[in-house]
Structures are given as C-alpha cells and as structure tokens.
C-alpha cells in the first residue's frame, strides 16, 4: 500500500514538472506577427462640366449601375441662351461667306457701269472744251489762265474716269480671294462655338461611365451644382483589393507576385491574396524603435494585394488579418 501511494505521488510530481516545463516552453516561444489591413475598392465620382441647378437625380444609395444608365440632369437656361446666340452668329457668318462667293448684285454692277460711262462722257466734254479754249488762246482771244483751267479740268475728268472704271471692274470681280477665305474661316469658327455649346448642353444629361454600386448621393434635386462637383459616387465592388501597412522587417514576405492566405472576420472565411503593389517609399509617420542599442528605426510600407478566384461579397472597410 505504501508503494502504491509513493508511486502515485511520484506521478503527480512528474506531471506537475512536465506541465510547468510546457508552460515555460510556450511562454518563450516567439509569438506570431499579426498584420491587419482592410478592403478597398475602385471608386468613381460622377460630375458635370456644367454648373447649374440639379433637375433630377435618377439613382439611390445601394443601386447597381451599368455603363450608360442615366444618373442626373442639370437645368441650365444660360446654356440654351448661349446656344441661340451661337446659332445666330453662325447663320450671319454663313450669309457673309455666301455673299463673298456670289459677288455683287447685278444692280450694283450696272450702277458701277453707269458711273464709268458718266465719267467717260465728262472726260470727252472736258477734252472738247480744252480744244476750243486752246484754239481761242492761240488766236489771242482768251488768257493763258483760262487755257490752264480747261486743261486741269480735262486731266481731272480723266482721273475720275479711271477711278470709275476700276470701281466697275472691282464690282464685276466680286470679293478678293483673301476676303472669301476669311469669311469661310469665320463660318468654321462660328460652327466650332456652336459645337462647343452643344457639347455643354449634352453634359447636362449625365450617364454613368462605369459599372458599380452607388455609395453616395451628394446633391439632390433643386440644389446648385458647381462645375465639376461630384454629385454621385460609384464603387466598383468587382475591383477590390486589400491594403496593409507592413513593417520593413516583415516586408520580405510580401514581395510582388507572392501569394498568402488572410482571414476576413466579417465573412468568417480565409481567402488567398496576391501582392500587386509594394510602396516605393516608407511611411515616415509610423517609425518604431527596434532596440535602443541597435540605433535604427523601422518604417512601414503600404502593400496592396488582390483576392484570387474569389466571389465573396466584399465591402469596403472589411478587416483582413494575416498571421506571419
């Protein structure tokens, strides 16, 4: 009986020693490094180049959008007024260009011809008058002053005839080639203004450029929207990735292209990720002293990783846990 009792005590002591030794072993084992990140997704903002008042918003939070779906419209009477002005300027420029191509009207050509003929008749009359005065001057009947006056009137009549002839020829020829080119370019310029305003008018009816889920509606019907202000935010949950801040002493386990498994508490599942990007510069705001005797600090680097072959319902901000 004494031997059994001694054996029992010995076994208890041995068990206690083994338990204490195991606890010491666990206490001195290196603890696993746990890194926590979060899920991010591609985000787009939908805005307009036109400032104005929001007319209608066709989407709500949580709504799934496809490319080309209507999102909102903007009411802008100023654009309509500018478009009317631009169209009127284009029509006026087109009329001026057409006039430069067709030339003067037949009535204008006839009037210029009549002016030339009138100047011809006046020249002929002045020439005959001068000849008569010249004959009288040679006979000594009139003074030399009268002869000079008649000669001057004849010369002036010839200049008037020449000017009338050139006006007649210019009227027949129409506008100069440079004037025609300038008129045509003014038409192009006016058409460009019309096209620009039509483009702005088109941008009052905004459609989605992306597939995704509406995360925020920042402005509602009746509110003023500044130019380029985001009205609706869309998140593409098919383009997600995880972001981690990794200390540089663990960075060798997150090289680009490397795969690892991470746990998502929200989904209660582990998912495989692949590193797609490692920041080229460390974060200066998260230095950590390794050991005062070693004399250097550790920085953190941002690491991005995409899930592989996963159809999980990710949401932005979900925690992602990795143990090293």
JONOR-V625188 format. One record per helix or strand. SS is the DSSP state (A for helix, B for strand). FROM is the first residue (numbers start at 1). LEN is the number of residues. Records with the same first field share a line. If there is no record, write none. Layout:
SS: FROM-LEN  FROM-LEN
This chain:
A: 2-27  77-26  106-33  144-30  177-26  248-6
B: 34-13  52-6  64-2  70-6  205-3  212-6  224-2  232-16  259-6  269-10  283-9  296-12  319-5
